[in-house]
Amino acid sequence: MSYKTIDASSKDEVLNGRIVACCMQEHHEPETAAMWEVYTATDVEAAYASALAAENPDPGGDEGVVTDGMILANVQEFFNTTPPLLPET
């Protein structure tokens, strides 16, 4: 796992948009911690690193690199294992 790759993916606007869309579709407000759950996931980081090494110009937007399934699985993992920051009213 590379901090450089994680940093690069966290600055990828298209990937960020895809994560936000996933959170919203799953009926969750996008949280910074959820975003980082995706960036630091082993499968996402490895795929992103591979795409960078292959000089892919849009690794975060290329659904063959970071798949919707990868994003969804990591977002669900976050929200299923992390208690909400505020209690529901």
C-alpha positions as CSV (number, residue, x, y, z in Angstrom):
1,M,0.0,0.0,0.0
2,S,1.4,3.4,-1.0
3,Y,0.5,6.6,0.7
4,K,1.4,8.4,-2.5
5,T,-1.3,6.4,-4.3
6,I,-3.9,7.0,-1.6
7,D,-3.1,10.7,-1.7
8,A,-3.5,10.7,-5.5
9,S,-6.8,8.9,-5.4
10,S,-8.2,11.2,-2.7
11,K,-7.6,14.2,-5.0
12,D,-9.3,12.5,-8.0
13,E,-12.5,14.5,-8.5
14,V,-14.2,11.9,-10.6
15,L,-13.5,9.2,-8.1
16,N,-14.7,11.5,-5.3
17,G,-17.9,12.1,-7.3
18,R,-18.5,8.4,-7.7
19,I,-18.0,7.7,-4.0
20,V,-20.5,10.5,-3.1
21,A,-23.0,9.1,-5.6
22,C,-22.7,5.7,-4.0
23,C,-23.2,7.1,-0.5
24,M,-26.3,9.0,-1.6
25,Q,-27.7,6.0,-3.5
26,E,-27.2,4.0,-0.3
27,H,-29.1,6.7,1.6
28,H,-26.1,8.0,3.6
29,E,-24.7,11.4,3.8
30,P,-21.2,11.3,2.4
31,E,-18.7,11.4,5.3
32,T,-15.0,12.2,5.0
33,A,-14.3,8.9,6.9
34,A,-16.4,6.9,4.4
35,M,-14.4,8.5,1.5
36,W,-11.2,7.5,3.2
37,E,-12.5,4.0,3.7
38,V,-12.6,3.7,-0.1
39,Y,-9.3,5.4,-0.8
40,T,-7.4,3.2,1.7
41,A,-9.2,-0.1,0.8
42,T,-6.6,-2.6,-0.4
43,D,-8.5,-3.5,-3.6
44,V,-9.0,0.2,-4.5
45,E,-5.5,1.2,-3.7
46,A,-4.0,-1.7,-5.7
47,A,-6.2,-1.0,-8.7
48,Y,-5.5,2.7,-8.6
49,A,-1.7,2.1,-8.3
50,S,-1.8,-0.3,-11.3
51,A,-3.6,2.3,-13.4
52,L,-1.1,5.0,-12.5
53,A,1.8,2.7,-13.4
54,A,0.1,2.0,-16.8
55,E,-0.3,5.8,-17.3
56,N,-4.1,5.6,-17.3
57,P,-5.2,9.2,-17.7
58,D,-8.4,8.8,-15.7
59,P,-8.0,6.0,-13.1
60,G,-10.9,7.3,-10.9
61,G,-13.3,7.6,-13.9
62,D,-12.3,4.3,-15.5
63,E,-14.9,1.8,-14.3
64,G,-12.6,-1.0,-15.3
65,V,-10.0,0.2,-12.8
66,V,-12.0,1.1,-9.7
67,T,-15.3,-0.7,-10.2
68,D,-18.7,0.4,-8.9
69,G,-18.7,-2.9,-7.0
70,M,-15.5,-2.0,-5.2
71,I,-16.8,1.4,-4.2
72,L,-20.1,-0.1,-3.1
73,A,-18.5,-2.9,-1.0
74,N,-16.3,-0.5,0.8
75,V,-19.0,2.1,1.4
76,Q,-21.3,-0.6,2.8
77,E,-18.5,-1.9,5.0
78,F,-18.0,1.5,6.4
79,F,-21.6,2.2,7.2
80,N,-22.3,-1.3,8.5
81,T,-19.4,-1.3,10.9
82,T,-19.2,2.4,12.0
83,P,-21.7,3.8,14.4
84,P,-23.3,7.1,13.3
85,L,-21.6,10.3,14.6
86,L,-24.9,11.6,15.9
87,P,-27.8,9.5,17.2
88,E,-30.8,9.3,14.9
89,T,-33.8,11.2,16.2
